[in-house]
Amino acid sequence: MNALAQGGPGPWVLFVPLVWAVVVIGVVTVARRAGWRRGRDPRLHGGGPDEHSPLALLGHRFAAGEIDEDEYWRRLTVLEEQFGRRADDPKERRR
């Protein structure tokens, strides 16, 4: 007896493509969550400053209460002169 001659393959014909679709979607999801990004610059896509940059460290010290507001602004001015913020920085356009 041939199963195809008895009424077709039935709904099981969708099982194999469905399994492959789940596998492909799973691999892409895992790759994206692991940090794989093709052709993206984190500075342009909201990645923000590096966690160990002088500006970020200054912000952490201010948030922790190690320095007061006056010292924060004084040091921030010096750091921005030295490291500068880019004119095409999307965060600066919003201000």
C-alpha positions as CSV (number, residue, x, y, z in Angstrom):
1,M,0.0,0.0,0.0
2,N,1.2,3.4,-1.0
3,A,0.3,6.2,1.5
4,L,0.3,8.8,-1.2
5,A,-2.3,6.9,-3.2
6,Q,-4.6,6.7,-0.1
7,G,-5.4,10.4,0.1
8,G,-2.2,12.3,0.0
9,P,0.5,13.0,2.6
10,G,-1.9,14.7,4.9
11,P,-0.9,17.4,7.4
12,W,2.5,15.8,8.1
13,V,3.9,17.3,4.9
14,L,4.2,20.6,6.8
15,F,6.1,19.1,9.7
16,V,9.6,19.1,8.1
17,P,9.5,22.7,6.8
18,L,8.1,23.8,10.2
19,V,11.0,22.1,12.0
20,W,13.6,23.8,9.7
21,A,11.9,27.2,10.3
22,V,12.1,26.7,14.1
23,V,15.8,25.7,13.8
24,V,16.7,28.7,11.6
25,I,14.8,31.2,13.9
26,G,16.5,29.6,16.9
27,V,20.0,30.0,15.5
28,V,19.4,33.6,14.5
29,T,17.9,34.5,17.9
30,V,20.9,32.9,19.7
31,A,23.4,34.6,17.5
32,R,21.8,38.0,18.0
33,R,21.6,37.6,21.7
34,A,25.2,36.6,21.8
35,G,26.2,39.9,20.4
36,W,26.6,39.1,16.7
37,R,25.7,42.2,14.8
38,R,26.8,42.5,11.2
39,G,27.8,46.0,10.1
40,R,26.6,47.9,13.2
41,D,28.6,50.6,15.0
42,P,27.4,50.7,18.6
43,R,28.1,54.4,18.8
44,L,25.6,55.1,16.1
45,H,22.9,52.7,17.3
46,G,22.5,53.8,20.9
47,G,25.2,51.7,22.3
48,G,26.2,54.6,24.5
49,P,29.6,55.4,25.9
50,D,32.1,52.7,26.8
51,E,31.6,51.6,30.4
52,H,35.2,52.4,31.2
53,S,35.4,55.8,29.4
54,P,36.3,58.8,31.5
55,L,32.8,60.3,31.0
56,A,31.1,57.1,32.2
57,L,33.4,56.8,35.2
58,L,32.7,60.4,36.2
59,G,29.0,59.8,36.0
60,H,29.4,56.7,38.2
61,R,31.4,58.6,40.8
62,F,28.7,61.4,40.8
63,A,25.9,58.8,41.2
64,A,27.7,57.1,44.0
65,G,28.1,60.4,45.9
66,E,31.9,60.4,45.7
67,I,31.9,63.9,44.2
68,D,29.5,66.8,44.5
69,E,27.6,68.5,41.7
70,D,30.1,71.5,41.4
71,E,33.0,69.2,41.0
72,Y,31.1,67.0,38.6
73,W,30.3,69.9,36.2
74,R,33.9,71.2,36.5
75,R,35.4,67.9,35.6
76,L,32.8,67.2,32.9
77,T,33.7,70.5,31.2
78,V,37.4,69.5,31.2
79,L,36.7,66.0,29.9
80,E,34.4,67.3,27.1
81,E,37.1,69.7,26.0
82,Q,39.6,66.9,25.9
83,F,37.5,64.0,24.6
84,G,34.7,66.1,23.1
85,R,31.2,65.1,22.1
86,R,30.7,64.6,18.4
87,A,28.6,67.2,16.6
88,D,26.7,64.4,14.8
89,D,26.0,62.6,18.1
90,P,22.2,61.8,18.1
91,K,22.0,62.4,21.9
92,E,23.3,65.9,21.4
93,R,20.7,66.7,18.8
94,R,17.9,66.0,21.2
95,R,19.0,68.7,23.6
